[in-house]
């Protein structure tokens, strides 16, 4: 191959890392630590684009295909409790983004 190997500088110099989308998941809980079903979880990117999902019967949620390299605001809406939004910087899969309800709504 005329001295060309897979380790030649010119062969590796132009390879750019491509970041595949990741998932963001976690759990929404009551103040007592039980999973809260049917809560609406919203993830909003820096451009204001939002996606929503509903928690499972045990309070779990998951967003697939989240682009890396951005900050997102994740918030929870429930008829029963208030939740503090969280800002997350997504660089890899996030598996334990948990929310615990506060101040029961009446």
Phi and psi restraints in degrees (range 20) as a CNS / XPLOR table:
assign (resid 1 and name C) (resid 2 and name N)
       (resid 2 and name CA) (resid 2 and name C) 1.0 56.8 20.0 2
assign (resid 2 and name N) (resid 2 and name CA)
       (resid 2 and name C) (resid 3 and name N) 1.0 35.6 20.0 2
assign (resid 2 and name C) (resid 3 and name N)
       (resid 3 and name CA) (resid 3 and name C) 1.0 81.9 20.0 2
assign (resid 3 and name N) (resid 3 and name CA)
       (resid 3 and name C) (resid 4 and name N) 1.0 2.1 20.0 2
assign (resid 3 and name C) (resid 4 and name N)
       (resid 4 and name CA) (resid 4 and name C) 1.0 -88.4 20.0 2
assign (resid 4 and name N) (resid 4 and name CA)
       (resid 4 and name C) (resid 5 and name N) 1.0 127.9 20.0 2
assign (resid 4 and name C) (resid 5 and name N)
       (resid 5 and name CA) (resid 5 and name C) 1.0 -123.3 20.0 2
assign (resid 5 and name N) (resid 5 and name CA)
       (resid 5 and name C) (resid 6 and name N) 1.0 171.1 20.0 2
assign (resid 5 and name C) (resid 6 and name N)
       (resid 6 and name CA) (resid 6 and name C) 1.0 -68.0 20.0 2
assign (resid 6 and name N) (resid 6 and name CA)
       (resid 6 and name C) (resid 7 and name N) 1.0 -8.0 20.0 2
assign (resid 6 and name C) (resid 7 and name N)
       (resid 7 and name CA) (resid 7 and name C) 1.0 -102.9 20.0 2
assign (resid 7 and name N) (resid 7 and name CA)
       (resid 7 and name C) (resid 8 and name N) 1.0 10.5 20.0 2
assign (resid 7 and name C) (resid 8 and name N)
       (resid 8 and name CA) (resid 8 and name C) 1.0 -65.3 20.0 2
assign (resid 8 and name N) (resid 8 and name CA)
       (resid 8 and name C) (resid 9 and name N) 1.0 141.3 20.0 2
assign (resid 8 and name C) (resid 9 and name N)
       (resid 9 and name CA) (resid 9 and name C) 1.0 -56.7 20.0 2
assign (resid 9 and name N) (resid 9 and name CA)
       (resid 9 and name C) (resid 10 and name N) 1.0 -43.4 20.0 2
assign (resid 9 and name C) (resid 10 and name N)
       (resid 10 and name CA) (resid 10 and name C) 1.0 -67.2 20.0 2
assign (resid 10 and name N) (resid 10 and name CA)
       (resid 10 and name C) (resid 11 and name N) 1.0 -25.9 20.0 2
assign (resid 10 and name C) (resid 11 and name N)
       (resid 11 and name CA) (resid 11 and name C) 1.0 -75.1 20.0 2
assign (resid 11 and name N) (resid 11 and name CA)
       (resid 11 and name C) (resid 12 and name N) 1.0 -33.0 20.0 2
assign (resid 11 and name C) (resid 12 and name N)
       (resid 12 and name CA) (resid 12 and name C) 1.0 -98.2 20.0 2
assign (resid 12 and name N) (resid 12 and name CA)
       (resid 12 and name C) (resid 13 and name N) 1.0 -17.4 20.0 2
assign (resid 12 and name C) (resid 13 and name N)
       (resid 13 and name CA) (resid 13 and name C) 1.0 -63.3 20.0 2
assign (resid 13 and name N) (resid 13 and name CA)
       (resid 13 and name C) (resid 14 and name N) 1.0 -27.8 20.0 2
assign (resid 13 and name C) (resid 14 and name N)
       (resid 14 and name CA) (resid 14 and name C) 1.0 -103.3 20.0 2
assign (resid 14 and name N) (resid 14 and name CA)
       (resid 14 and name C) (resid 15 and name N) 1.0 10.4 20.0 2
assign (resid 14 and name C) (resid 15 and name N)
       (resid 15 and name CA) (resid 15 and name C) 1.0 -80.7 20.0 2
assign (resid 15 and name N) (resid 15 and name CA)
       (resid 15 and name C) (resid 16 and name N) 1.0 119.2 20.0 2
assign (resid 15 and name C) (resid 16 and name N)
       (resid 16 and name CA) (resid 16 and name C) 1.0 -103.9 20.0 2
assign (resid 16 and name N) (resid 16 and name CA)
       (resid 16 and name C) (resid 17 and name N) 1.0 140.4 20.0 2
assign (resid 16 and name C) (resid 17 and name N)
       (resid 17 and name CA) (resid 17 and name C) 1.0 -72.0 20.0 2
assign (resid 17 and name N) (resid 17 and name CA)
       (resid 17 and name C) (resid 18 and name N) 1.0 132.6 20.0 2
assign (resid 17 and name C) (resid 18 and name N)
       (resid 18 and name CA) (resid 18 and name C) 1.0 -112.8 20.0 2
assign (resid 18 and name N) (resid 18 and name CA)
       (resid 18 and name C) (resid 19 and name N) 1.0 124.6 20.0 2
assign (resid 18 and name C) (resid 19 and name N)
       (resid 19 and name CA) (resid 19 and name C) 1.0 -90.3 20.0 2
assign (resid 19 and name N) (resid 19 and name CA)
       (resid 19 and name C) (resid 20 and name N) 1.0 120.2 20.0 2
assign (resid 19 and name C) (resid 20 and name N)
       (resid 20 and name CA) (resid 20 and name C) 1.0 -78.5 20.0 2
assign (resid 20 and name N) (resid 20 and name CA)
       (resid 20 and name C) (resid 21 and name N) 1.0 149.4 20.0 2
assign (resid 20 and name C) (resid 21 and name N)
       (resid 21 and name CA) (resid 21 and name C) 1.0 -60.5 20.0 2
assign (resid 21 and name N) (resid 21 and name CA)
       (resid 21 and name C) (resid 22 and name N) 1.0 154.4 20.0 2
assign (resid 21 and name C) (resid 22 and name N)
       (resid 22 and name CA) (resid 22 and name C) 1.0 -123.6 20.0 2
assign (resid 22 and name N) (resid 22 and name CA)
       (resid 22 and name C) (resid 23 and name N) 1.0 -177.6 20.0 2
assign (resid 22 and name C) (resid 23 and name N)
       (resid 23 and name CA) (resid 23 and name C) 1.0 -114.2 20.0 2
assign (resid 23 and name N) (resid 23 and name CA)
       (resid 23 and name C) (resid 24 and name N) 1.0 151.5 20.0 2
assign (resid 23 and name C) (resid 24 and name N)
       (resid 24 and name CA) (resid 24 and name C) 1.0 -124.6 20.0 2
assign (resid 24 and name N) (resid 24 and name CA)
       (resid 24 and name C) (resid 25 and name N) 1.0 121.9 20.0 2
assign (resid 24 and name C) (resid 25 and name N)
       (resid 25 and name CA) (resid 25 and name C) 1.0 -143.4 20.0 2
assign (resid 25 and name N) (resid 25 and name CA)
       (resid 25 and name C) (resid 26 and name N) 1.0 164.4 20.0 2
assign (resid 25 and name C) (resid 26 and name N)
       (resid 26 and name CA) (resid 26 and name C) 1.0 179.4 20.0 2
assign (resid 26 and name N) (resid 26 and name CA)
       (resid 26 and name C) (resid 27 and name N) 1.0 -155.5 20.0 2
assign (resid 26 and name C) (resid 27 and name N)
       (resid 27 and name CA) (resid 27 and name C) 1.0 -142.0 20.0 2
assign (resid 27 and name N) (resid 27 and name CA)
       (resid 27 and name C) (resid 28 and name N) 1.0 144.2 20.0 2
assign (resid 27 and name C) (resid 28 and name N)
       (resid 28 and name CA) (resid 28 and name C) 1.0 -109.5 20.0 2
assign (resid 28 and name N) (resid 28 and name CA)
       (resid 28 and name C) (resid 29 and name N) 1.0 127.2 20.0 2
assign (resid 28 and name C) (resid 29 and name N)
       (resid 29 and name CA) (resid 29 and name C) 1.0 -127.0 20.0 2
assign (resid 29 and name N) (resid 29 and name CA)
       (resid 29 and name C) (resid 30 and name N) 1.0 156.7 20.0 2
assign (resid 29 and name C) (resid 30 and name N)
       (resid 30 and name CA) (resid 30 and name C) 1.0 -74.4 20.0 2
assign (resid 30 and name N) (resid 30 and name CA)
       (resid 30 and name C) (resid 31 and name N) 1.0 168.1 20.0 2
assign (resid 30 and name C) (resid 31 and name N)
       (resid 31 and name CA) (resid 31 and name C) 1.0 -57.4 20.0 2
assign (resid 31 and name N) (resid 31 and name CA)
       (resid 31 and name C) (resid 32 and name N) 1.0 -25.5 20.0 2
assign (resid 31 and name C) (resid 32 and name N)
       (resid 32 and name CA) (resid 32 and name C) 1.0 -85.6 20.0 2
assign (resid 32 and name N) (resid 32 and name CA)
       (resid 32 and name C) (resid 33 and name N) 1.0 -2.4 20.0 2
assign (resid 32 and name C) (resid 33 and name N)
       (resid 33 and name CA) (resid 33 and name C) 1.0 95.1 20.0 2
assign (resid 33 and name N) (resid 33 and name CA)
       (resid 33 and name C) (resid 34 and name N) 1.0 3.6 20.0 2
assign (resid 33 and name C) (resid 34 and name N)
       (resid 34 and name CA) (resid 34 and name C) 1.0 -83.6 20.0 2
assign (resid 34 and name N) (resid 34 and name CA)
       (resid 34 and name C) (resid 35 and name N) 1.0 150.6 20.0 2
assign (resid 34 and name C) (resid 35 and name N)
       (resid 35 and name CA) (resid 35 and name C) 1.0 -66.1 20.0 2
assign (resid 35 and name N) (resid 35 and name CA)
       (resid 35 and name C) (resid 36 and name N) 1.0 141.8 20.0 2
assign (resid 35 and name C) (resid 36 and name N)
       (resid 36 and name CA) (resid 36 and name C) 1.0 -108.3 20.0 2
assign (resid 36 and name N) (resid 36 and name CA)
       (resid 36 and name C) (resid 37 and name N) 1.0 113.5 20.0 2
assign (resid 36 and name C) (resid 37 and name N)
       (resid 37 and name CA) (resid 37 and name C) 1.0 -84.6 20.0 2
assign (resid 37 and name N) (resid 37 and name CA)
       (resid 37 and name C) (resid 38 and name N) 1.0 156.8 20.0 2
assign (resid 37 and name C) (resid 38 and name N)
       (resid 38 and name CA) (resid 38 and name C) 1.0 63.4 20.0 2
assign (resid 38 and name N) (resid 38 and name CA)
       (resid 38 and name C) (resid 39 and name N) 1.0 21.7 20.0 2
assign (resid 38 and name C) (resid 39 and name N)
       (resid 39 and name CA) (resid 39 and name C) 1.0 -81.4 20.0 2
assign (resid 39 and name N) (resid 39 and name CA)
       (resid 39 and name C) (resid 40 and name N) 1.0 147.5 20.0 2
assign (resid 39 and name C) (resid 40 and name N)
       (resid 40 and name CA) (resid 40 and name C) 1.0 -96.3 20.0 2
assign (resid 40 and name N) (resid 40 and name CA)
       (resid 40 and name C) (resid 41 and name N) 1.0 119.5 20.0 2
assign (resid 40 and name C) (resid 41 and name N)
       (resid 41 and name CA) (resid 41 and name C) 1.0 -107.1 20.0 2
assign (resid 41 and name N) (resid 41 and name CA)
       (resid 41 and name C) (resid 42 and name N) 1.0 130.5 20.0 2
assign (resid 41 and name C) (resid 42 and name N)
       (resid 42 and name CA) (resid 42 and name C) 1.0 -121.8 20.0 2
assign (resid 42 and name N) (resid 42 and name CA)
       (resid 42 and name C) (resid 43 and name N) 1.0 134.5 20.0 2
assign (resid 42 and name C) (resid 43 and name N)
       (resid 43 and name CA) (resid 43 and name C) 1.0 -115.7 20.0 2
assign (resid 43 and name N) (resid 43 and name CA)
       (resid 43 and name C) (resid 44 and name N) 1.0 127.5 20.0 2
assign (resid 43 and name C) (resid 44 and name N)
       (resid 44 and name CA) (resid 44 and name C) 1.0 -124.2 20.0 2
assign (resid 44 and name N) (resid 44 and name CA)
       (resid 44 and name C) (resid 45 and name N) 1.0 128.6 20.0 2
assign (resid 44 and name C) (resid 45 and name N)
       (resid 45 and name CA) (resid 45 and name C) 1.0 -85.6 20.0 2
assign (resid 45 and name N) (resid 45 and name CA)
       (resid 45 and name C) (resid 46 and name N) 1.0 -179.7 20.0 2
assign (resid 45 and name C) (resid 46 and name N)
       (resid 46 and name CA) (resid 46 and name C) 1.0 -68.5 20.0 2
assign (resid 46 and name N) (resid 46 and name CA)
       (resid 46 and name C) (resid 47 and name N) 1.0 -17.1 20.0 2
assign (resid 46 and name C) (resid 47 and name N)
       (resid 47 and name CA) (resid 47 and name C) 1.0 -91.6 20.0 2
assign (resid 47 and name N) (resid 47 and name CA)
       (resid 47 and name C) (resid 48 and name N) 1.0 -0.3 20.0 2
assign (resid 47 and name C) (resid 48 and name N)
       (resid 48 and name CA) (resid 48 and name C) 1.0 89.4 20.0 2
assign (resid 48 and name N) (resid 48 and name CA)
       (resid 48 and name C) (resid 49 and name N) 1.0 7.8 20.0 2
assign (resid 48 and name C) (resid 49 and name N)
       (resid 49 and name CA) (resid 49 and name C) 1.0 -81.9 20.0 2
assign (resid 49 and name N) (resid 49 and name CA)
       (resid 49 and name C) (resid 50 and name N) 1.0 126.1 20.0 2
assign (resid 49 and name C) (resid 50 and name N)
       (resid 50 and name CA) (resid 50 and name C) 1.0 -114.5 20.0 2
assign (resid 50 and name N) (resid 50 and name CA)
       (resid 50 and name C) (resid 51 and name N) 1.0 150.1 20.0 2
assign (resid 50 and name C) (resid 51 and name N)
       (resid 51 and name CA) (resid 51 and name C) 1.0 -130.8 20.0 2
assign (resid 51 and name N) (resid 51 and name CA)
       (resid 51 and name C) (resid 52 and name N) 1.0 148.1 20.0 2
assign (resid 51 and name C) (resid 52 and name N)
       (resid 52 and name CA) (resid 52 and name C) 1.0 -128.4 20.0 2
assign (resid 52 and name N) (resid 52 and name CA)
       (resid 52 and name C) (resid 53 and name N) 1.0 153.0 20.0 2
assign (resid 52 and name C) (resid 53 and name N)
       (resid 53 and name CA) (resid 53 and name C) 1.0 -146.4 20.0 2
assign (resid 53 and name N) (resid 53 and name CA)
       (resid 53 and name C) (resid 54 and name N) 1.0 164.1 20.0 2
assign (resid 53 and name C) (resid 54 and name N)
       (resid 54 and name CA) (resid 54 and name C) 1.0 -110.7 20.0 2
assign (resid 54 and name N) (resid 54 and name CA)
       (resid 54 and name C) (resid 55 and name N) 1.0 138.3 20.0 2
assign (resid 54 and name C) (resid 55 and name N)
       (resid 55 and name CA) (resid 55 and name C) 1.0 -69.3 20.0 2
assign (resid 55 and name N) (resid 55 and name CA)
       (resid 55 and name C) (resid 56 and name N) 1.0 152.0 20.0 2
assign (resid 55 and name C) (resid 56 and name N)
       (resid 56 and name CA) (resid 56 and name C) 1.0 -74.9 20.0 2
assign (resid 56 and name N) (resid 56 and name CA)
       (resid 56 and name C) (resid 57 and name N) 1.0 -179.3 20.0 2
assign (resid 56 and name C) (resid 57 and name N)
       (resid 57 and name CA) (resid 57 and name C) 1.0 -63.1 20.0 2
assign (resid 57 and name N) (resid 57 and name CA)
       (resid 57 and name C) (resid 58 and name N) 1.0 -19.2 20.0 2
assign (resid 57 and name C) (resid 58 and name N)
       (resid 58 and name CA) (resid 58 and name C) 1.0 -106.3 20.0 2
assign (resid 58 and name N) (resid 58 and name CA)
       (resid 58 and name C) (resid 59 and name N) 1.0 9.7 20.0 2
assign (resid 58 and name C) (resid 59 and name N)
       (resid 59 and name CA) (resid 59 and name C) 1.0 89.2 20.0 2
assign (resid 59 and name N) (resid 59 and name CA)
       (resid 59 and name C) (resid 60 and name N) 1.0 7.4 20.0 2
assign (resid 59 and name C) (resid 60 and name N)
       (resid 60 and name CA) (resid 60 and name C) 1.0 -85.0 20.0 2
assign (resid 60 and name N) (resid 60 and name CA)
       (resid 60 and name C) (resid 61 and name N) 1.0 148.5 20.0 2
assign (resid 60 and name C) (resid 61 and name N)
       (resid 61 and name CA) (resid 61 and name C) 1.0 -139.4 20.0 2
assign (resid 61 and name N) (resid 61 and name CA)
       (resid 61 and name C) (resid 62 and name N) 1.0 161.4 20.0 2
assign (resid 61 and name C) (resid 62 and name N)
       (resid 62 and name CA) (resid 62 and name C) 1.0 -157.0 20.0 2
assign (resid 62 and name N) (resid 62 and name CA)
       (resid 62 and name C) (resid 63 and name N) 1.0 135.2 20.0 2
assign (resid 62 and name C) (resid 63 and name N)
       (resid 63 and name CA) (resid 63 and name C) 1.0 -114.1 20.0 2
assign (resid 63 and name N) (resid 63 and name CA)
       (resid 63 and name C) (resid 64 and name N) 1.0 127.1 20.0 2
assign (resid 63 and name C) (resid 64 and name N)
       (resid 64 and name CA) (resid 64 and name C) 1.0 -99.5 20.0 2
assign (resid 64 and name N) (resid 64 and name CA)
       (resid 64 and name C) (resid 65 and name N) 1.0 162.9 20.0 2
assign (resid 64 and name C) (resid 65 and name N)
       (resid 65 and name CA) (resid 65 and name C) 1.0 55.6 20.0 2
assign (resid 65 and name N) (resid 65 and name CA)
       (resid 65 and name C) (resid 66 and name N) 1.0 45.1 20.0 2
assign (resid 65 and name C) (resid 66 and name N)
       (resid 66 and name CA) (resid 66 and name C) 1.0 -89.2 20.0 2
assign (resid 66 and name N) (resid 66 and name CA)
       (resid 66 and name C) (resid 67 and name N) 1.0 121.2 20.0 2
assign (resid 66 and name C) (resid 67 and name N)
       (resid 67 and name CA) (resid 67 and name C) 1.0 -63.7 20.0 2
assign (resid 67 and name N) (resid 67 and name CA)
       (resid 67 and name C) (resid 68 and name N) 1.0 139.2 20.0 2
assign (resid 67 and name C) (resid 68 and name N)
       (resid 68 and name CA) (resid 68 and name C) 1.0 -83.6 20.0 2
assign (resid 68 and name N) (resid 68 and name CA)
       (resid 68 and name C) (resid 69 and name N) 1.0 164.8 20.0 2
assign (resid 68 and name C) (resid 69 and name N)
       (resid 69 and name CA) (resid 69 and name C) 1.0 87.5 20.0 2
assign (resid 69 and name N) (resid 69 and name CA)
       (resid 69 and name C) (resid 70 and name N) 1.0 13.1 20.0 2
assign (resid 69 and name C) (resid 70 and name N)
       (resid 70 and name CA) (resid 70 and name C) 1.0 -129.1 20.0 2
assign (resid 70 and name N) (resid 70 and name CA)
       (resid 70 and name C) (resid 71 and name N) 1.0 162.6 20.0 2
assign (resid 70 and name C) (resid 71 and name N)
       (resid 71 and name CA) (resid 71 and name C) 1.0 -97.8 20.0 2
assign (resid 71 and name N) (resid 71 and name CA)
       (resid 71 and name C) (resid 72 and name N) 1.0 143.3 20.0 2
assign (resid 71 and name C) (resid 72 and name N)
       (resid 72 and name CA) (resid 72 and name C) 1.0 -131.2 20.0 2
assign (resid 72 and name N) (resid 72 and name CA)
       (resid 72 and name C) (resid 73 and name N) 1.0 149.5 20.0 2
assign (resid 72 and name C) (resid 73 and name N)
       (resid 73 and name CA) (resid 73 and name C) 1.0 -102.7 20.0 2
assign (resid 73 and name N) (resid 73 and name CA)
       (resid 73 and name C) (resid 74 and name N) 1.0 124.7 20.0 2
assign (resid 73 and name C) (resid 74 and name N)
       (resid 74 and name CA) (resid 74 and name C) 1.0 -111.6 20.0 2
assign (resid 74 and name N) (resid 74 and name CA)
       (resid 74 and name C) (resid 75 and name N) 1.0 126.0 20.0 2
assign (resid 74 and name C) (resid 75 and name N)
       (resid 75 and name CA) (resid 75 and name C) 1.0 -131.6 20.0 2
assign (resid 75 and name N) (resid 75 and name CA)
       (resid 75 and name C) (resid 76 and name N) 1.0 160.0 20.0 2
assign (resid 75 and name C) (resid 76 and name N)
       (resid 76 and name CA) (resid 76 and name C) 1.0 -127.4 20.0 2
assign (resid 76 and name N) (resid 76 and name CA)
       (resid 76 and name C) (resid 77 and name N) 1.0 135.3 20.0 2
assign (resid 76 and name C) (resid 77 and name N)
       (resid 77 and name CA) (resid 77 and name C) 1.0 -119.6 20.0 2
assign (resid 77 and name N) (resid 77 and name CA)
       (resid 77 and name C) (resid 78 and name N) 1.0 134.1 20.0 2
assign (resid 77 and name C) (resid 78 and name N)
       (resid 78 and name CA) (resid 78 and name C) 1.0 -145.7 20.0 2
assign (resid 78 and name N) (resid 78 and name CA)
       (resid 78 and name C) (resid 79 and name N) 1.0 150.6 20.0 2
assign (resid 78 and name C) (resid 79 and name N)
       (resid 79 and name CA) (resid 79 and name C) 1.0 -77.1 20.0 2
assign (resid 79 and name N) (resid 79 and name CA)
       (resid 79 and name C) (resid 80 and name N) 1.0 -15.0 20.0 2
assign (resid 79 and name C) (resid 80 and name N)
       (resid 80 and name CA) (resid 80 and name C) 1.0 -105.6 20.0 2
assign (resid 80 and name N) (resid 80 and name CA)
       (resid 80 and name C) (resid 81 and name N) 1.0 -30.3 20.0 2
assign (resid 80 and name C) (resid 81 and name N)
       (resid 81 and name CA) (resid 81 and name C) 1.0 -139.1 20.0 2
assign (resid 81 and name N) (resid 81 and name CA)
       (resid 81 and name C) (resid 82 and name N) 1.0 162.8 20.0 2
assign (resid 81 and name C) (resid 82 and name N)
       (resid 82 and name CA) (resid 82 and name C) 1.0 -99.9 20.0 2
assign (resid 82 and name N) (resid 82 and name CA)
       (resid 82 and name C) (resid 83 and name N) 1.0 148.9 20.0 2
assign (resid 82 and name C) (resid 83 and name N)
       (resid 83 and name CA) (resid 83 and name C) 1.0 -134.1 20.0 2
assign (resid 83 and name N) (resid 83 and name CA)
       (resid 83 and name C) (resid 84 and name N) 1.0 144.4 20.0 2
assign (resid 83 and name C) (resid 84 and name N)
       (resid 84 and name CA) (resid 84 and name C) 1.0 -88.1 20.0 2
assign (resid 84 and name N) (resid 84 and name CA)
       (resid 84 and name C) (resid 85 and name N) 1.0 123.8 20.0 2
assign (resid 84 and name C) (resid 85 and name N)
       (resid 85 and name CA) (resid 85 and name C) 1.0 -61.3 20.0 2
assign (resid 85 and name N) (resid 85 and name CA)
       (resid 85 and name C) (resid 86 and name N) 1.0 153.5 20.0 2
assign (resid 85 and name C) (resid 86 and name N)
       (resid 86 and name CA) (resid 86 and name C) 1.0 -123.2 20.0 2
assign (resid 86 and name N) (resid 86 and name CA)
       (resid 86 and name C) (resid 87 and name N) 1.0 139.6 20.0 2
assign (resid 86 and name C) (resid 87 and name N)
       (resid 87 and name CA) (resid 87 and name C) 1.0 -98.7 20.0 2
assign (resid 87 and name N) (resid 87 and name CA)
       (resid 87 and name C) (resid 88 and name N) 1.0 126.7 20.0 2
assign (resid 87 and name C) (resid 88 and name N)
       (resid 88 and name CA) (resid 88 and name C) 1.0 -124.8 20.0 2
assign (resid 88 and name N) (resid 88 and name CA)
       (resid 88 and name C) (resid 89 and name N) 1.0 141.5 20.0 2
assign (resid 88 and name C) (resid 89 and name N)
       (resid 89 and name CA) (resid 89 and name C) 1.0 -100.3 20.0 2
assign (resid 89 and name N) (resid 89 and name CA)
       (resid 89 and name C) (resid 90 and name N) 1.0 115.3 20.0 2
assign (resid 89 and name C) (resid 90 and name N)
       (resid 90 and name CA) (resid 90 and name C) 1.0 -93.2 20.0 2
assign (resid 90 and name N) (resid 90 and name CA)
       (resid 90 and name C) (resid 91 and name N) 1.0 112.5 20.0 2
assign (resid 90 and name C) (resid 91 and name N)
       (resid 91 and name CA) (resid 91 and name C) 1.0 -121.6 20.0 2
assign (resid 91 and name N) (resid 91 and name CA)
       (resid 91 and name C) (resid 92 and name N) 1.0 -14.5 20.0 2
assign (resid 91 and name C) (resid 92 and name N)
       (resid 92 and name CA) (resid 92 and name C) 1.0 -160.7 20.0 2
assign (resid 92 and name N) (resid 92 and name CA)
       (resid 92 and name C) (resid 93 and name N) 1.0 179.6 20.0 2
assign (resid 92 and name C) (resid 93 and name N)
       (resid 93 and name CA) (resid 93 and name C) 1.0 -55.6 20.0 2
assign (resid 93 and name N) (resid 93 and name CA)
       (resid 93 and name C) (resid 94 and name N) 1.0 139.6 20.0 2
assign (resid 93 and name C) (resid 94 and name N)
       (resid 94 and name CA) (resid 94 and name C) 1.0 -116.6 20.0 2
assign (resid 94 and name N) (resid 94 and name CA)
       (resid 94 and name C) (resid 95 and name N) 1.0 121.9 20.0 2
assign (resid 94 and name C) (resid 95 and name N)
       (resid 95 and name CA) (resid 95 and name C) 1.0 -113.8 20.0 2
assign (resid 95 and name N) (resid 95 and name CA)
       (resid 95 and name C) (resid 96 and name N) 1.0 -14.6 20.0 2
assign (resid 95 and name C) (resid 96 and name N)
       (resid 96 and name CA) (resid 96 and name C) 1.0 -130.7 20.0 2
assign (resid 96 and name N) (resid 96 and name CA)
       (resid 96 and name C) (resid 97 and name N) 1.0 54.9 20.0 2
assign (resid 96 and name C) (resid 97 and name N)
       (resid 97 and name CA) (resid 97 and name C) 1.0 -88.8 20.0 2
assign (resid 97 and name N) (resid 97 and name CA)
       (resid 97 and name C) (resid 98 and name N) 1.0 95.3 20.0 2
assign (resid 97 and name C) (resid 98 and name N)
       (resid 98 and name CA) (resid 98 and name C) 1.0 -105.8 20.0 2
assign (resid 98 and name N) (resid 98 and name CA)
       (resid 98 and name C) (resid 99 and name N) 1.0 148.2 20.0 2
assign (resid 98 and name C) (resid 99 and name N)
       (resid 99 and name CA) (resid 99 and name C) 1.0 -128.3 20.0 2
assign (resid 99 and name N) (resid 99 and name CA)
       (resid 99 and name C) (resid 100 and name N) 1.0 136.6 20.0 2
assign (resid 99 and name C) (resid 100 and name N)
       (resid 100 and name CA) (resid 100 and name C) 1.0 -120.4 20.0 2
assign (resid 100 and name N) (resid 100 and name CA)
       (resid 100 and name C) (resid 101 and name N) 1.0 129.0 20.0 2
assign (resid 100 and name C) (resid 101 and name N)
       (resid 101 and name CA) (resid 101 and name C) 1.0 -65.2 20.0 2
assign (resid 101 and name N) (resid 101 and name CA)
       (resid 101 and name C) (resid 102 and name N) 1.0 151.1 20.0 2
assign (resid 101 and name C) (resid 102 and name N)
       (resid 102 and name CA) (resid 102 and name C) 1.0 -134.1 20.0 2
assign (resid 102 and name N) (resid 102 and name CA)
       (resid 102 and name C) (resid 103 and name N) 1.0 158.5 20.0 2
assign (resid 102 and name C) (resid 103 and name N)
       (resid 103 and name CA) (resid 103 and name C) 1.0 44.6 20.0 2
assign (resid 103 and name N) (resid 103 and name CA)
       (resid 103 and name C) (resid 104 and name N) 1.0 83.6 20.0 2
assign (resid 103 and name C) (resid 104 and name N)
       (resid 104 and name CA) (resid 104 and name C) 1.0 -50.6 20.0 2
assign (resid 104 and name N) (resid 104 and name CA)
       (resid 104 and name C) (resid 105 and name N) 1.0 134.8 20.0 2
assign (resid 104 and name C) (resid 105 and name N)
       (resid 105 and name CA) (resid 105 and name C) 1.0 -83.1 20.0 2
assign (resid 105 and name N) (resid 105 and name CA)
       (resid 105 and name C) (resid 106 and name N) 1.0 148.6 20.0 2
